[in-house]
């Protein structure tokens, strides 16, 4: 089946020869009008509806399927079915995109410096008592275990738990999504050497408890200060371990390379 002729308006909308991209948008739009798992249409029906060739439709379906918006099922009851990406799917894709664009933890830190103190301050206005109870419980758990007693993964998990809970307390889903993406991006940095030093873990835990106390006191000014102190510490680590913040210590010509945790 060949491509149907299109008028100039449709051609501009599809980007000229960008029929695959246009077909992807159409498939995703159609999917959104169906519940997950519902039949969107058979291949012949969609070929007729979209007015594209079979190769174009199948190529577009692969893109839409990769985005978890469409699934293609073969067989007697086969066809195109509506799908939905999971929260994890939605988070991983932009985190990986950032890596492909050359983003580093320094970029994440610059953004967090602008965003996180305000986010934490908003958390002090939370009206959900269940979230306050969760913060109280988290604070007790953190205060009951010195940071140096945790391993690297445990201290990172506590950082994630605190950041995501405060974002949830803002009741703004965008804050929560951005925090998820930033933490996912950080987790992708497999060479990251933060928290290897016991003193770093001890300082992290002290700042975690300080931030919890400020939020629990509903003190926006102290909350902003505690959040800023946490970010200042992270900024110092980024400076200490190199421009890319990937655990490569910045060194002068001729200076020996130091591993994190070693003393000069």
Number of C-alpha atoms within 10 A of each C-alpha: 10 9 13 11 10 12 8 10 10 12 15 12 11 17 13 13 10 13 19 21 17 19 24 24 16 15 25 22 12 16 25 16 11 14 13 17 14 13 20 24 17 15 16 10 13 19 18 12 10 15 18 20 17 16 12 19 20 18 15 23 22 15 19 23 22 13 18 17 22 29 24 19 13 9 6 6 9 14 18 24 23 24 24 19 15 9 10 11 13 16 20 17 14 16 21 15 12 17 15 9 8 9 15 17 21 18 14 15 18 12 12 19 17 11 14 22 23 17 24 27 24 21 25 20 15 18 12 11 10 11 16 19 12 12 21 16 12 19 19 13 13 19 16 9 12 16 24 19 12 17 14 17 11 14 21 19 12 19 15 16 14 20 19 18 19 26 24 20 26 22 16 13 12 12 18 19 17 18 24 22 20 22 20 19 24 18 13 14 15 10 11 17 19 19 24 18 15 17 13 17 23 19 16 23 22 15 18 23 19 21 24 24 18 21 27 17 12 17 14 19 12 18 27 21 17 23 24 20 16 21 19 14 14 18 17 10 18 22 14 16 21 15 15 18 23 19 20 19 20 17 13 8 6 6 8 9 13 14 14 16 14 9 6 7
